[in-house]
Amino acid sequence: MKVLIADDDPLVAGALKVILEAQNDIEVAGVASNGEEAVSMAASLLPDVAVMDIRMDGMNGIEAASLILKEHKEIKILFLTTFLDDEYINQALNMGASGYILKQDSGTLPSAVRAVGGGQIVFGGRIVKKLPDLLNRKEQFDYDSYGISDKEKELIEMVAEGLSNKEISEKMFLGEGTVRNMMSSVLSKLDLRDRTQLACFYYQKIKP
């Protein structure tokens, strides 16, 4: 099984290489020191598994892994990091990683690499404890991807509260015509028909 290691700490990368190369069935095909190198080496070496750190100078591990999977879906991504961070775990889940373990548990790395290479999903013990909460948590709505401005966010929340255009205009110190124009803009951006749909959308997709 061919493995690519990506870690910007040469001591850590060297230690991981030693751990993996002690296994008869694992070959360390390359060691990358940053995300850019990882993407390039993954394309040339085509490893079975890429063992990726997350925080690296320049392109981080999440960004690099996303690019790798975009071009080479057959490569399995195993994140190995010191960070028990909800946002990182969420990003790893969403981008299609096959595993997420902590460096403190690096002794389990060979078995994790084998499992991931064999098509299994692997999460460290402390990660597993977080998964039920993370999977049931509503993701924060990405306003930016829809081009929604801060003023439009306020408008959406006020519509969801049941305020009329007149009430919204008074609270936002805007003319009713401006509020109507903002409403039309928001409905268009979210591909919704009317304020009722907007209110439903808010409670289904946005409200924490």
Salt bridges, closest charged atoms under 4 A:
ASP7 OD2 - LYS103 NZ 2.70
GLU21 OE1 - LYS17 NZ 3.22
ASP25 OD2 - ARG114 NE 2.71
ASP53 OD2 - LYS103 NZ 3.41
GLU74 OE2 - HIS72 ND1 3.90
ASP86 OD1 - LYS130 NZ 2.60
ASP86 OD2 - ARG137 NH2 3.38
ASP105 OD1 - ARG126 NH2 3.33
ASP133 OD2 - ARG137 NH2 2.46
ASP150 OD1 - LYS153 NZ 3.28
GLU152 OE1 - LYS189 NZ 2.95
GLU170 OE2 - LYS166 NZ 2.73
ASP194 OD2 - ARG193 NE 3.48
